[in-house]
Amino acid sequence: MSHREQIIRALDSIIALLGLTVAALYLFATESSGIGWGEIEVLDAGLRIAFCCDIALRLLLYMKRTSDESGGAEQSHAWRIRAIAGLLFRLRAFLRHDLLALITTTIFFLFSLWEPTEGAHFALQELSPTTLLSLCIITRALIVFARVIPTLKSVRDIFANTHAQPARAILFGFAAIILAGSVLLSLPQASAEDVRLPFIDALFMATSSVCVTGLSVCDVTANFSVFGQVVLLFLIQMGGLGIMTIAVSIGLAFHSRISLSEQNTTFDQLDVFKPASIRELIRDIIRLTLSIEFAGALFIFLWRQFFAPQTGMPLDAILFASVFQAVSAFCSCGISLGANSMIPSVNDPVILGIIIALSTLGSLGFLVVVETRSWLRVRFAQKKKQPLSLHSRIVLITTALLIAIGAIAFYLLEWDNSMRDFDFGASVLSSLFQSSASRTAGFSTIDFTLLHPAALLVIIVLMFIGSSPGSTGGGVKTTTFAVMWFAIRSVIQNRDTVVVMHRTIPREVVIKALAITACFLAIIFMGCLLLLLIQPGLEFLKVLFEVISAAGTVGLSAGITQQLAPLARLVIILIMFLGRIGPLTLIIAAGGNKPAMRAKERYPRERIMVG
């Protein structure tokens, strides 16, 4: 990729961010928001400059290609004719390739010349200047959004064709989404009336949403407007799917070729084995995600609308809350529109059951869900025997054991403490719900400030293990925990290899599991150390709980998140980011493009004493 193409793609990313921000301002601009016509004109001027630079650079790029191809030739009459023909050919290709950008840019320039100052008659009705202004703003928003569409492919190419490693593409991709989300959440339109969210809090909420953590420094309903809540919903969805899944989806929508580096980056982000077709993988992920979220939102909406109606909530509010809750649960985020998470639904087994199902499906991993669905179809519909892969069996068995053991431990520790006012059914359901949510989603049916320290320790272990590879959750992952467990068992049995279900686990897998666990412990140690240095008055167990919740992208809080100082919140933001991208991804990204180092010589073996 030439320097001019890199500049154009970088400019496209700026246009995409600026255009989407301006379109959001247009759509949600009101008189009470403080955004007037003067600010909109300033934004229009910025877009005009960006659009002009983009079109000019594209045109120069096409013309430069022609001059480079004919460079060095004798400047004869025939050469001039060929040069002119080449320029015309490049101009034609430019007009055809960037037709949508040219049309939308031209319309934007023409439409920006008109400012409604007086009323007008339309369809035998007189429209006031305010109505005309609103129509003008909506039209500009649609034009800007259409203009941003051609830039999305170039934004995708930035991550697909970058000279950095796939780990760096994942790192920069999540950082870009977090930054864009922070800008949108810090806008006046994103805050509720008479509320102005500081940028540090907007950055915290954007990081928590994109990293699908769920930690919150404020009440979402009380501090965010509808626009802010919609932004949070999109950030959660983008964080759950992942930056490369979205990037490849954009490429598939434009019917463009998916490069090999982009495929490798997607595989690294999803932590999956390389399938035969990247297109089928992405389509299955998108289809599976949207169908499960749609089903969950539909069940929640029908139950709350017809079987357990909530007084005082309009239909559209119930519908949006259902969608938000379903997406947040499946993406393992844990952010809810209420201030008390799932505590108001503690006696509603249907809602809790739906949330358990959504969060569990989201924690298994996309490939495990697809393979299990295929296995069930073959086993029961076709009456054939088809064994599951070792990976899927380990994930399903470990997940079931963790949920069961966690629920039993939580019930025995809390039935006479925080659940003393619950009946037996509610206690069992809350224990099951908390055991499932403590690994992934981060919802809670109990005030965690009332929990026994032993119960907090059990939840810390569940948060540390987390969900499964390729899922929307975090933690060291269930397979990592299982491999470490079987490695310890092999040492006890004095075996040279790690054997699981009559299969030998490769040595590099065991080493990787050890490295992930060690890096995760290092992040937890540094996070606790920094928080205790910044705010020494905090209780250690609660600090440990908060740090592991952030590193495991769970989102449960022991009640100290909103008490943290700005510097301490920055530490939690960094921990959430590291927990989402993974510590090994960060180390590999920092290491650059160095090839794998292999020893050229064989050295003598010598034993050392350990343990």
Secondary structure, DSSP 4 states (H G I P E B T S, - for coil): --HHHHHHHHHHHHHHHHHHHHHHHHHH--GGGT--HHHHHHHHHHHHHHHHHHHHHHHHHHHHHHHHHTTTS---HHHHHHHHHHHHHHHHHHHHHTHHHHHHHHHHHHHHT----S-EEETTEEEPHHHHHHHHHHHHHHHHHHHHHHHHHHHHHHHHS-SS-HHHHHHHHHHHHHHHHHHHHTSGGGBPTT----HHHHHHHHHHHHTT----SS-HHHHB-HHHHHHHHHHHHHHHH-HHHHHHHHHHHTTPPPPHHHHHHHHHHHT----S-HHHHHHHHHHHHHHHHHHHHHHHHHIIIIISPPTT--HHHHHHHHHHHHHHHHTT----SSTTTTGGGTT-HHHHHHHHHHHHHHHH-HHHHHHHHHHHIIIIIS----PPPHHHHHHHHHHHHHHHHHHHHHHHHHTTTTTTTS-HHHHHHHHHHHHHHTTTT---SS-GGGS-HHHHHHHHHHHHH-S-TTSS--SS-HHHHHHHHHHHHHHHTT-SSEEETTEEEPHHHHHHHHHHHHHHHHHHHHHHHHHHHH-TTS-HHHHHHHHHHHHTT-----S-GGG--HHHHHHHHHHHHHHHH-HHHHHHHHH-SPPPP--SSPPPP------
